[in-house]
Amino acid sequence: MAPQLQEIFLNKNRLLDTNEETCLKVCLINGMIMGGGAGLSMNGKFRVVTENTIFAMPEASLGLFPDVGASYFLSRLSGFFGEYIGLTGKRLDGAEMVACGLATHFVLSTNLPLLEEELNKVDSSDLTIISTIIDAFSLTSILKEDSVYRRCRMDIINKCFSKGTVEEILSALEYEAINKTDDWIVSAVKSLKTSSPMGLKVFLKSIREGRTQGIDQCLIREYKMACHALRRTVTDDFFEGCRAALFDKDKKPKWEPSKLELVSKEMVDQYFIAVDSDDWEELQLPIRSNSTKLATAKL
């Protein structure tokens, strides 16, 4: 697929993420949710998960970076948990999604058909009415003992992932791994060492900018970033990551640059400026009367 066609798809996807008329008010999430599905659902007012739900943003392992509004909704999570999720690609279950704010309700999967049936009967957009219906099916979710969102682990996450650079984050995690036997720290270190150095650095800059931006600004910036990746402006990492994971399946991507220290600030900054090509246009989102309201975090 030519870069121009890929960018048309990205454009339509971002419009769905933000368009007031097509935005999903109630998202029923029962199963795996990643990438574009996360972008569509995380911007919904009600995000209902089950015991089968698995959420992840593993783009850096594919040579890319979390986008589809990720720099908006991940940056709104407590502390620096968003940096942890986006940089490591860590998978979360339904209970963890509710605990950290990515989901609003936990419902047993066997009750989803009944919930959907009740919602279909509602002839109103009144959020209070919708919330009351979902509440009737909701249960209190309980975190597993090994959940990364437990307080003892969150303290380490905030200490490490609040650092200013990916190198400093990795160094802090390696230091923690010396004195602790928690498998999640070792797993985080491995993820950072095997993911695309470029993708990691681009995402860290993206989520830090997203902390002070609204959803529209984040989507416009992320579209620009994705276009650079598709056009191979700086690196072929996205195509190499897809080759290694999806096509040849050798699981041995050859990233370029190959190390974090070889990724310069100038390389990263290139993703955040306009594409220098006559056939490229900035993402144009519809102007909404309640744009100020929508710019407020829903998480």
FENQUIWO-V22303 format. One record per residue. N is the residue number from 0. PSI is psi in whole degrees, -180 to 180 (999 if undefined). Layout:
((N;PSI) (N;PSI))
This chain:
((0;131) (1;151) (2;-38) (3;-42) (4;-39) (5;-38) (6;-32) (7;-42) (8;-45) (9;-41) (10;-49) (11;-38) (12;-43) (13;-35) (14;-39) (15;-39) (16;-32) (17;-18) (18;126) (19;-36) (20;-29) (21;-6) (22;132) (23;125) (24;-38) (25;120) (26;119) (27;112) (28;104) (29;88) (30;-158) (31;134) (32;117) (33;164) (34;-127) (35;-35) (36;-37) (37;-40) (38;-41) (39;-41) (40;-36) (41;-18) (42;8) (43;156) (44;-42) (45;126) (46;102) (47;125) (48;169) (49;-176) (50;-11) (51;-6) (52;135) (53;125) (54;140) (55;155) (56;80) (57;20) (58;-36) (59;-28) (60;-13) (61;8) (62;12) (63;-143) (64;149) (65;130) (66;-128) (67;37) (68;6) (69;-35) (70;-15) (71;-59) (72;-28) (73;-32) (74;-14) (75;-4) (76;163) (77;137) (78;-128) (79;32) (80;-32) (81;-41) (82;-41) (83;-47) (84;-45) (85;-33) (86;-34) (87;-19) (88;18) (89;135) (90;139) (91;145) (92;179) (93;-42) (94;-40) (95;-36) (96;-40) (97;-44) (98;-40) (99;-13) (100;-1) (101;-27) (102;154) (103;-25) (104;150) (105;122) (106;140) (107;140) (108;-31) (109;-20) (110;-5) (111;-44) (112;-38) (113;-42) (114;-45) (115;-38) (116;-43) (117;-39) (118;-35) (119;-20) (120;-16) (121;125) (122;54) (123;148) (124;12) (125;117) (126;-30) (127;-42) (128;-46) (129;-43) (130;-40) (131;-40) (132;-46) (133;-39) (134;-34) (135;-23) (136;-8) (137;148) (138;160) (139;122) (140;147) (141;129) (142;142) (143;159) (144;-32) (145;13) (146;139) (147;-14) (148;4) (149;151) (150;-44) (151;-33) (152;-34) (153;-34) (154;-42) (155;-41) (156;-48) (157;-38) (158;-41) (159;-46) (160;3) (161;-6) (162;161) (163;-21) (164;161) (165;-38) (166;-43) (167;-36) (168;-47) (169;-43) (170;-41) (171;-39) (172;-41) (173;-36) (174;-43) (175;-36) (176;-24) (177;-39) (178;-5) (179;151) (180;9) (181;128) (182;-29) (183;-30) (184;-46) (185;-42) (186;-40) (187;-42) (188;-45) (189;-42) (190;-44) (191;-33) (192;-21) (193;-15) (194;168) (195;120) (196;-39) (197;-47) (198;-40) (199;-46) (200;-37) (201;-42) (202;-42) (203;-43) (204;-39) (205;-48) (206;-31) (207;-38) (208;-36) (209;-23) (210;-25) (211;12) (212;159) (213;173) (214;-40) (215;-47) (216;-40) (217;-44) (218;-40) (219;-44) (220;-44) (221;-33) (222;-43) (223;-45) (224;-45) (225;-37) (226;-40) (227;-39) (228;-44) (229;-33) (230;-1) (231;39) (232;-41) (233;-40) (234;161) (235;13) (236;-40) (237;-44) (238;-37) (239;-40) (240;-42) (241;-39) (242;-50) (243;-32) (244;-34) (245;-30) (246;-73) (247;-29) (248;35) (249;-10) (250;27) (251;69) (252;144) (253;92) (254;149) (255;111) (256;155) (257;-16) (258;153) (259;-43) (260;-14) (261;-8) (262;109) (263;162) (264;-38) (265;-38) (266;-47) (267;-45) (268;-26) (269;-32) (270;-16) (271;6) (272;165) (273;146) (274;129) (275;79) (276;141) (277;-23) (278;12) (279;142) (280;149) (281;152) (282;127) (283;113) (284;149) (285;142) (286;128) (287;147) (288;-25) (289;31) (290;-34) (291;-40) (292;-42) (293;-21) (294;-11) (295;136) (296;137) (297;-6) (298;999))
